[in-house]
Structures are given as C-alpha cells and as structure tokens.
Amino acid sequence: MAKKKQPQRKQQERVQQEQGNTLSDFLQSDVLEKLKLAKKNLQEVEREQEEERQAQALFERKQREKNKSFEELLDDYGMKGTKY
C-alpha cells in the first residue's frame, strides 16, 4: 500500500507547482514590461480604428440621406409633416 501513496504525493506536488507558475513568473521584468506596453498600444490602435469606422459610417449615412430623391424622402417620412 505504500507504493500507492507515493504517486499521489508526486502528482499533488506537480499540480501545486503547475498552478503556481504563470508566464509572468518565467519572463524577465523588462520583457514583461515590453509585452504590457505592446498590448496597451495595440488596444489604443484598435480603439482608434473603431472610432474611425463609426465616424465613417455616420458620414456615409448622412450622405445617403442628403442625396435622397423627393420620392425616397416621401416614402421614408410620408405625410408626417404639417399641412400648411
């Protein structure tokens, strides 16, 4: 029965070691800082691209509205205006 207890201890020790180690534990601090900076820069670029995409979509929507014919405007808005 003593043989069965030894593998369980080794497995428990290995699990504890694996849980305690993360990628940041293995990397040097300067490399970790460079990765964090690169991540921050990438997030900033993605945010700027999203804002630019939204601005472009708004501009295109306004241009389509601006270039509608009278018939298209009447179809969209109907007789909602006042009768003067």
C-alpha positions in Angstrom: 0.0 0.0 0.0 2.9 2.3 0.5 3.5 2.3 -3.3 0.1 3.8 -4.0 0.7 6.8 -1.7 3.9 7.9 -3.3 2.5 8.6 -6.8 -0.4 10.6 -5.2 2.1 12.8 -3.4 4.1 13.4 -6.6 1.0 14.2 -8.5 -0.2 16.6 -5.8 3.3 18.3 -5.8 3.3 18.6 -9.6 -0.2 20.1 -9.6 0.8 22.7 -7.0 3.9 23.6 -9.0 1.9 23.9 -12.2 -0.7 26.1 -10.6 1.8 28.5 -9.1 3.7 29.1 -12.3 2.5 31.6 -14.8 4.1 33.1 -17.9 4.9 36.3 -16.0 6.9 34.2 -13.5 9.1 32.9 -16.2 9.7 36.1 -18.1 12.2 38.8 -17.1 10.7 42.0 -15.9 11.9 44.1 -18.9 10.3 41.6 -21.3 7.1 41.6 -19.4 7.0 45.4 -19.4 7.6 45.4 -23.2 4.7 43.0 -23.7 2.4 45.1 -21.5 3.3 48.2 -23.4 2.7 46.4 -26.8 -0.7 45.2 -25.5 -1.6 48.8 -24.5 -0.5 50.2 -27.8 -2.5 47.6 -29.7 -5.6 48.3 -27.7 -5.2 52.0 -28.4 -4.9 51.4 -32.1 -7.9 49.1 -32.1 -9.9 51.8 -30.3 -8.9 54.5 -32.8 -9.8 52.2 -35.7 -13.2 51.6 -34.2 -13.9 55.3 -33.7 -12.8 56.0 -37.2 -15.1 53.2 -38.6 -18.0 54.7 -36.6 -17.3 58.2 -37.9 -17.1 56.9 -41.5 -20.4 55.1 -41.1 -22.1 58.2 -39.7 -20.7 60.3 -42.6 -21.9 57.8 -45.2 -25.4 57.7 -43.6 -25.6 61.5 -43.7 -24.5 61.5 -47.4 -27.1 58.9 -48.3 -29.8 61.0 -46.6 -28.6 64.1 -48.3 -28.7 62.6 -51.7 -32.1 61.0 -51.5 -34.7 62.0 -54.1 -38.0 63.5 -53.2 -39.7 60.2 -53.8 -37.4 58.4 -51.4 -37.9 61.1 -48.7 -41.7 60.9 -49.1 -41.5 57.1 -48.8 -39.4 57.3 -45.7 -41.2 60.1 -43.9 -44.7 60.0 -45.5 -47.2 62.7 -44.7 -45.9 63.3 -41.2 -45.4 67.0 -41.8 -48.0 69.6 -41.1 -50.5 70.7 -43.7 -49.7 74.4 -44.3 
